[in-house]
Amino acid sequence: MTLPVADNWFEARKIDADTTLIIEPHIHVLEQANMFLVEGSERDMILDTGMGVIPFRPYLDSLRQDPEKEIICVSSHTHIDHIGAVHEFEIRLVHPAEADEMANPSGLTSLFRRDMPKALLQTFLDAGYPPIGETLIEALPFEGYDPETYRLQGAPATGLLNHGDTFDLGNHVYEVLHLPGHSPGEIGLFEHETGILFSADAIYDGPLIYEGPGMSVDAYRKTFNLLKSLPVMTVHGGHDPSFDSARMLEIIAHYEALWAAA
C-alpha cells in the first residue's frame, strides 16, 4: 500500500466569531467528522475529536486565543470518528448510555477496511457513500507512519450529560438533547439564544446511517419529532456543511417518507 504524505493533517475554518470548524481532510469521507471548537468567555469546548490518527490537542490549542483556559471535551457519541483524541483531554463528557463504550471501545478500533463487518460496509454503500479503500486514511500524516500502529484508545468519562442538562461557557449556554437513532447515546447541543444546533450524527446534510449496531429507526423518528419542535436557525452537523432550518425539515421529511415506504 502506497499513500501520499499530507502537507497538513487538520484543516480549520472560523464559522462565526467564537466557533471554529476542524476536519481531517485525508480521512475517507465516511469517517471525516466535523469537530467544533467554541471559545467561551469563561471556558472553551471541543465537540468531538476526530479519528486520533495523530495528536489533536497541540493543533487545537494553536487555534485557541487562550490555550491555558479550561476546555471541556464533549463527545456526541462514541463512534471511531468522534472520540479518537478524547484521551487527550482532562474533562470528558458523554451521555450515560455510551460511557462504557468511550472507556473501552469495542466497535471499529482500527484504520483497516478488513476489520469492518461486511454487512456494515454494504450499509455504507447502500446509503450512498463511495467504496472504502484498504484503509480509512487516504494519506499519511507523516513520512514513515504505519497505519497498523493505530488503535482507538478511548478514555473514561469524567462527567455525564443527560437530556435537559445545560452547561455554560460564559457567553454560550447549551441545552443537552438526547438524540438516539444513529447511536443509543447520541447527544446534540442547542443554544436557545441563537437557535444554533450542534446535531452531530443525528442529522447532517449527507447520507444518514440508521441501520447497524446500536441504531434504531423508531428512536430516529422520535429524535426527528424533537428536532421539528425546536426553534432551530442553524444546524452544524457531525459531517458535511452546515444548513438552515428549512433544509433540516427537508432532510427529516425525506427519511420519514423513506421509512414509511419500507
C-alpha positions as CSV (number, residue, x, y, z in Angstrom):
1,M,0.0,0.0,0.0
2,T,1.4,3.4,-1.0
3,L,-0.2,6.6,0.2
4,P,1.0,10.2,-0.3
5,V,2.2,12.2,2.7
6,A,-0.2,15.0,3.7
7,D,1.1,18.6,4.0
8,N,-1.3,19.2,6.8
9,W,-3.4,16.7,8.7
10,F,-6.0,19.1,10.0
11,E,-7.9,22.0,8.4
12,A,-9.7,24.7,10.3
13,R,-12.2,27.4,9.4
14,K,-13.9,30.0,11.5
15,I,-17.7,29.8,11.1
16,D,-18.6,32.6,13.5
17,A,-16.8,34.8,16.0
18,D,-16.4,32.1,18.6
19,T,-16.7,28.9,16.6
20,T,-14.1,27.0,14.5
21,L,-14.8,24.0,12.3
22,I,-12.0,21.5,12.2
23,I,-11.8,18.4,9.9
24,E,-9.3,15.8,8.9
25,P,-9.4,16.1,5.1
26,H,-7.3,12.9,4.5
27,I,-9.8,10.6,6.2
28,H,-12.3,8.8,3.9
29,V,-15.5,10.9,3.7
30,L,-17.5,8.3,5.6
31,E,-15.4,8.9,8.8
32,Q,-14.5,12.6,8.1
33,A,-16.2,14.1,11.1
34,N,-16.7,17.7,11.9
35,M,-15.1,18.9,15.1
36,F,-16.3,22.2,16.6
37,L,-14.3,24.4,18.9
38,V,-16.3,27.0,20.7
39,E,-14.3,29.6,22.6
40,G,-16.3,31.0,25.5
41,S,-15.7,33.9,27.8
42,E,-15.0,31.6,30.8
43,R,-14.1,28.2,29.3
44,D,-13.9,26.6,25.8
45,M,-15.5,23.5,24.4
46,I,-14.4,21.0,21.8
47,L,-17.3,18.9,20.4
48,D,-15.9,15.6,19.1
49,T,-12.2,14.8,18.4
50,G,-12.0,13.0,15.1
51,M,-10.1,9.8,14.5
52,G,-7.0,10.4,16.7
53,V,-4.5,9.4,13.9
54,I,-2.0,11.9,15.3
55,P,-2.2,14.0,18.5
56,F,-5.0,16.6,18.2
57,R,-4.6,18.7,21.3
58,P,-1.5,20.6,20.2
59,Y,-3.2,21.7,16.9
60,L,-6.4,22.6,18.8
61,D,-4.5,24.7,21.3
62,S,-2.7,26.5,18.5
63,L,-6.2,27.8,17.4
64,R,-7.4,29.0,20.8
65,Q,-7.0,32.6,21.8
66,D,-6.0,31.4,25.3
67,P,-4.6,27.9,25.3
68,E,-4.4,28.0,29.1
69,K,-8.2,28.4,29.5
70,E,-10.2,25.4,30.7
71,I,-11.5,23.3,27.9
72,I,-14.4,20.8,28.0
73,C,-14.4,17.9,25.7
74,V,-17.9,16.8,24.7
75,S,-18.3,13.5,22.8
76,S,-21.6,13.5,20.9
77,H,-21.4,9.7,20.7
78,T,-18.7,7.1,20.7
79,H,-18.1,6.0,17.1
80,I,-14.5,5.9,16.0
81,D,-14.6,9.2,14.1
82,H,-15.8,11.2,17.1
83,I,-13.7,10.0,20.1
84,G,-10.3,9.5,18.5
85,A,-8.5,12.1,20.7
86,V,-10.8,12.1,23.7
87,H,-8.0,10.7,25.9
88,E,-6.0,13.9,25.4
89,F,-8.5,16.0,27.5
90,E,-8.9,16.3,31.2
91,I,-12.6,17.0,31.2
92,R,-14.5,14.4,29.1
93,L,-18.3,14.4,28.9
94,V,-20.6,11.9,27.3
95,H,-24.2,10.5,27.6
96,P,-24.5,7.7,30.2
97,A,-25.6,5.2,27.5
98,E,-22.2,5.4,25.9
99,A,-19.9,6.0,28.9
100,D,-18.7,2.3,28.9
101,E,-18.0,2.3,25.2
102,M,-16.0,5.5,25.5
103,A,-13.9,4.0,28.3
104,N,-13.4,0.7,26.4
105,P,-14.1,1.0,22.7
106,S,-15.5,-2.3,21.3
107,G,-16.6,-1.3,17.8
108,L,-14.3,-0.4,15.0
109,T,-10.9,0.5,16.5
110,S,-8.5,0.2,13.5
111,L,-8.0,2.0,10.2
112,F,-8.4,-1.0,8.0
113,R,-11.4,-2.0,5.9
114,R,-10.7,-5.6,6.7
115,D,-11.8,-5.0,10.3
116,M,-15.2,-3.7,9.3
117,P,-18.1,-6.1,9.2
118,K,-19.2,-6.8,5.6
119,A,-22.8,-6.0,6.4
120,L,-21.8,-2.6,7.7
121,L,-19.7,-1.9,4.6
122,Q,-22.7,-2.7,2.5
123,T,-24.9,-0.4,4.6
124,F,-22.5,2.4,3.8
125,L,-22.6,1.6,0.1
126,D,-26.4,1.4,0.1
127,A,-26.6,4.8,1.8
128,G,-24.6,6.4,-1.0
129,Y,-21.0,6.6,0.3
130,P,-18.1,5.8,-2.0
131,P,-16.2,2.5,-1.5
132,I,-13.5,2.4,1.1
133,G,-10.0,1.6,0.1
134,E,-7.7,-0.6,2.1
135,T,-7.6,1.9,4.9
136,L,-9.8,4.8,6.2
137,I,-6.9,7.2,5.6
138,E,-6.1,8.4,2.1
139,A,-2.7,9.9,3.0
140,L,-0.1,9.5,5.7
141,P,0.2,12.2,8.4
142,F,4.0,12.0,8.1
143,E,6.7,10.0,6.3
144,G,7.0,6.5,7.7
145,Y,3.7,6.4,9.5
146,D,2.4,2.8,9.8
147,P,-1.4,2.5,9.9
148,E,-1.0,-0.8,11.6
149,T,0.1,1.0,14.8
150,Y,-3.2,2.9,15.1
151,R,-5.7,1.8,17.8
152,L,-8.7,3.8,19.1
153,Q,-7.9,4.4,22.7
154,G,-11.0,5.9,24.3
155,A,-11.0,7.2,27.9
156,P,-13.3,7.1,30.9
157,A,-15.8,9.9,31.2
158,T,-15.2,12.4,33.9
159,G,-18.8,13.6,33.8
160,L,-22.1,12.6,32.2
161,L,-24.6,14.6,30.1
162,N,-28.3,13.8,30.3
163,H,-31.2,15.2,28.2
164,G,-32.1,18.6,29.6
165,D,-28.8,19.3,31.2
166,T,-27.2,22.7,30.5
167,F,-23.6,23.8,30.6
168,D,-22.3,27.3,30.4
169,L,-19.2,28.6,28.6
170,G,-19.8,32.1,30.0
171,N,-21.3,33.7,26.9
172,H,-22.7,30.5,25.4
173,V,-25.2,28.3,27.3
174,Y,-26.1,24.9,25.7
175,E,-29.0,22.6,26.4
176,V,-28.2,18.9,26.0
177,L,-30.5,17.0,23.8
178,H,-30.7,13.2,23.7
179,L,-30.9,12.3,20.0
180,P,-30.8,8.5,19.6
181,G,-31.3,6.7,16.4
182,H,-27.9,6.7,14.8
183,S,-26.4,5.8,18.2
184,P,-28.1,5.0,21.6
185,G,-26.4,7.8,23.5
186,E,-26.2,10.4,20.7
187,I,-26.5,13.9,22.0
188,G,-26.8,17.3,20.4
189,L,-26.4,20.8,21.9
190,F,-28.9,23.6,21.4
191,E,-28.3,27.3,22.2
192,H,-31.7,28.8,22.6
193,E,-30.4,32.4,22.4
194,T,-29.1,32.0,18.8
195,G,-31.1,28.9,17.5
196,I,-27.8,27.1,16.8
197,L,-28.0,23.4,17.0
198,F,-25.0,21.1,17.0
199,S,-26.7,18.0,15.8
200,A,-23.7,15.6,15.5
201,D,-24.8,12.5,13.5
202,A,-28.5,12.7,14.4
203,I,-28.8,14.9,11.3
204,Y,-26.4,16.2,8.7
205,D,-26.6,17.1,5.0
206,G,-25.4,13.8,3.7
207,P,-26.4,10.1,3.7
208,L,-27.7,9.3,7.2
209,I,-26.8,5.9,8.7
210,Y,-29.7,4.3,10.6
211,E,-29.2,0.5,10.2
212,G,-26.4,-1.1,12.2
213,P,-25.3,-1.9,15.8
214,G,-27.0,0.4,18.3
215,M,-29.2,2.0,15.6
216,S,-33.0,2.3,15.6
217,V,-35.4,3.8,13.1
218,D,-38.1,4.0,15.9
219,A,-35.7,6.0,18.0
220,Y,-34.8,8.2,15.0
221,R,-38.4,9.0,14.4
222,K,-38.7,10.3,18.0
223,T,-35.5,12.3,17.5
224,F,-36.8,13.9,14.4
225,N,-40.1,14.9,16.2
226,L,-38.0,16.6,18.9
227,L,-35.9,18.5,16.3
228,K,-39.0,19.6,14.5
229,S,-40.3,21.1,17.7
230,L,-37.2,23.4,18.3
231,P,-36.8,27.0,17.1
232,V,-33.7,26.0,15.1
233,M,-32.0,28.6,12.9
234,T,-28.7,26.9,12.0
235,V,-27.6,23.3,12.2
236,H,-23.9,22.3,12.5
237,G,-23.9,18.6,11.8
238,G,-21.4,15.9,12.5
239,H,-20.5,15.7,8.8
240,D,-20.8,17.8,5.7
241,P,-21.7,21.6,5.5
242,S,-24.0,23.4,7.9
243,F,-27.5,24.3,6.9
244,D,-30.7,26.1,7.9
245,S,-34.0,25.0,9.5
246,A,-35.7,24.7,6.1
247,R,-33.1,22.2,4.9
248,M,-33.3,20.4,8.2
249,L,-37.1,19.9,7.7
250,E,-36.4,18.7,4.1
251,I,-33.9,16.1,5.3
252,I,-36.3,14.9,8.0
253,A,-39.2,14.7,5.5
254,H,-37.0,12.6,3.1
255,Y,-36.2,10.0,5.7
256,E,-39.7,9.9,7.2
257,A,-41.0,9.2,3.8
258,L,-38.3,6.6,3.2
259,W,-39.1,4.7,6.4
260,A,-42.9,5.0,5.8
261,A,-42.5,3.3,2.5
262,A,-40.4,0.4,3.8
